[in-house]
Amino acid sequence: MKKATVKPVIVEALSLQDLCQFCQADEAWVVELVEHGVLEPEGSNVQTWQFHGVSIARAKRARRLNRDLGINVAGVALVLELLEERDAMMKRLAWLDQT
């Protein structure tokens, strides 16, 4: 019997409402993430915001930090920044090890 394969859906952009549904969060929380610089939507106002790749992944990660560890939005912003710095340093270290 042949196994069914599930093709992943590639999402290019999400509206504010779609991002909230994706992250299981309310709009006020996402707006607060934008205010703290965690997310950078395209669009001139909240009604036209569109969130793309990196912002979608950051929002999901931010939600897990908030939900699982109880970290507030300012703390989430700091943790994400530190994790990204760590990832950059690890990549640089791996590159230096290869040379």
JOZITA-V344448 format. One record per backbone hydrogen bond with DSSP energy under -0.5 kcal/mol. CO is the residue of the C=O (numbers start at 1). NH is the residue of the N-H. E is the energy in kcal/mol with one decimal. If there is no record, write none. Layout:
co & nh & e
CO & NH & E
CO & NH & E
This chain:
co & nh & e
5 & 7 & -0.6
8 & 10 & -0.6
9 & 11 & -0.6
10 & 12 & -0.5
12 & 53 & -0.6
14 & 51 & -3.2
15 & 19 & -2.7
16 & 20 & -2.4
17 & 21 & -2.1
18 & 22 & -2.7
19 & 23 & -2.5
20 & 24 & -0.9
20 & 25 & -2.4
26 & 29 & -0.5
26 & 30 & -1.6
27 & 31 & -2.8
28 & 32 & -2.0
29 & 33 & -1.8
30 & 34 & -2.0
31 & 35 & -2.4
32 & 36 & -1.7
33 & 38 & -2.3
33 & 39 & -0.9
34 & 37 & -1.5
42 & 50 & -2.3
45 & 48 & -1.4
45 & 49 & -0.7
46 & 49 & -0.8
49 & 16 & -0.6
50 & 42 & -2.7
51 & 14 & -2.3
52 & 55 & -1.0
52 & 56 & -2.0
53 & 57 & -2.2
54 & 58 & -2.7
55 & 59 & -2.4
56 & 60 & -2.0
57 & 61 & -2.2
58 & 62 & -3.0
59 & 63 & -2.4
60 & 64 & -1.9
61 & 65 & -2.2
62 & 66 & -2.4
63 & 67 & -3.2
64 & 68 & -2.9
64 & 69 & -0.6
65 & 69 & -1.5
65 & 71 & -1.4
66 & 70 & -1.1
72 & 76 & -2.7
73 & 77 & -2.5
74 & 78 & -1.8
75 & 79 & -2.8
76 & 80 & -2.8
77 & 81 & -1.9
78 & 82 & -2.5
79 & 83 & -2.6
80 & 84 & -2.2
81 & 85 & -2.1
82 & 86 & -2.4
83 & 87 & -2.4
84 & 88 & -2.2
85 & 89 & -2.3
86 & 90 & -2.5
87 & 91 & -2.2
88 & 92 & -2.2
89 & 93 & -2.6
90 & 94 & -2.4
91 & 95 & -2.3
92 & 96 & -2.7
93 & 97 & -2.2
94 & 98 & -1.1
95 & 99 & -0.8
96 & 99 & -0.5
